[in-house]
Amino acid sequence: MEDKILVITHSILDQGMLPAEKRFGMGPLPVVKDLMDLSVNLVAVPNVEKQYALFQKDQIQRNTGVEEDYEKYIKRSLAPLVNEVMERVKNGSTFLGVLSYQGDETQRVEPETSPIMIELFRLFDRNCMLTPYFEISDKISQEEMELVISDIVLSLGI
């Protein structure tokens, strides 16, 4: 059985992390079940912005005086994910690309790419990995959400 990998943003699995007005609903987006039915393995991008805020808060509470640049923190957080995907690809897995949710401004691609997604694509690019992507619109109806898997299958070549 083929190991197909799709990198997804954290908000696809956890809509509760988003402001109420940006949520499609609670829990994962319905497309997750469709991807699982297609035997696609999902690798989630962590909630880097939230983790950075907690890291900064911890550093302040400990009075360490250590501050890490946000861009460096992003790279440090995403490099292990990219390395894991690259290792799996070297061992025969198929990398399908990246799936994001436009309602998550911290990890969206369109209309304005977030620093997290820029770094994610940059890291894949440095590893000579073509990175197709699909983004689920935040202005999608329930009926359209039910059909989004067709668009994803076509866009990502699943």
N, C-alpha and C positions, 0 to 999 in steps of 0.2 A: 504494500500500500504506500502510495506516495505521500511524503511529508510536505504539505503546502503551508507556508507561513505567511501570515498577513499581520503587519504591525498596525495596531489601532490605538487611537488616543484614549486616555483614561475615561473621558466623559462618555464614551460609547458604552462602557460597562457600568458607569456610575453617574447617572444623571443628577443624583443628589448633591454632587459637588458644585453644580452650577447654580447661578441665581434662578429663582423660581420662574422668572419671565423668559429664560433661555432654555428651560427644560422641555423636552418632548413629552416626558412622563417620568415616573419613578422607576428605578431599576435600570437594566440595560436597554438599549434601543432594540426594537424587535428584529433588526437585521442580524443580531448576534445568533439567534436560533437558526436562521437561514444559513449562516456561515458554518455553524456547527453541523447542520444537516449535510453540507457539502464537504465535510471532513477537513475544514480549514482550521489550522492551529493559529490561535490568536495570541500575539505577543503585545502586551500593553505598554505604551509609553507612560512612565510615571507622572504623577501630578507635580511636576518640577517646581512650578511657581509656589504651590502650597508648601512643599518640602523646603524650599529655600527660605520662605518666611519663618517656618518653624526652626530651621537651622540658625537664622539670624537671631531669633528670639532666645534660643538656647545659648548662643554666644554672648548675648547681652546679660542674661541671667548669671552666667558663669564669670562674667567680667574678664573674659579672655583677651579682649581687645583685638581678636582675630576677625578680620572682615574679608570675605571672599567676594570677588567681583561676580556679578550675576551671570555674565557670559561664560566665565570659567566654570561656575557651578553647573550651568546647563551642560556644557561639554563633559564635565566629570560625571554627571548623572546619566547622560545618554550613551557615552562610549561603551559601557559594559553591555547595554542592550544591542547596539550595533555589532559589537564583537561576538555576542552570542548568536545573532542571526547569521553573521558571516561564517562562523564555525559550522553551523548547521548546513549552510549552503555548500561549504567545502566537503561535507560528508554526504552530499546527495539531495538535500532538501531543495525545494523550489521556493524562491522568494517572490511573492505576488505583488508586494508593494505596501503602500500606506493608506489607511482609511481614517479620515478625520470627521469631526462633527463641527459644522460652522458655528453653532451656538456657543462653543467653547473658545472664547477669544484668546485664551492662553495657548491653544494648540490648534489653531485653524490655519488653513492655507489661503483661502480666498475670503474677502477681497484683499485683505492685507495680511501677509504671512507673519506669524508670530516668531519671535526670536528662537523659541524652542523648535519649531518646525524648520526654520532656516538651518539651524545647527544639525538637526536630524538628517536632513537631505545632504548637507555638506559632509557629514561623517560617512554616509553611504557612498557619496560621490568619491571621497578620498579612497574608498575601498573598491573603486571601479564598479560599483553596483548601480545599474540602472534602477531608478526608483519611481515606478508608476504610482499614481495616487488617485484616490477618489474621495470627494468630500460630500457628506450628506448635508443638504441645506437645512438651515434652522427654520425656514419658512415652509416646511413641508406638511401636507395634510396627512391624516391617518391613512386615507386611501392611497396616496402617493408613497407613503412609507412602506406599505405592503408590496409595492412594485419596485422599490429601490434595489432589491437584491438583483433584479434583472439588469439594471444599469450598472451595478457593481460588477456583476459577472462579465458583462461586455467590456467595461472599462479596464478591469484588471486582468482579463483573460483567464478567468477561473474556469 
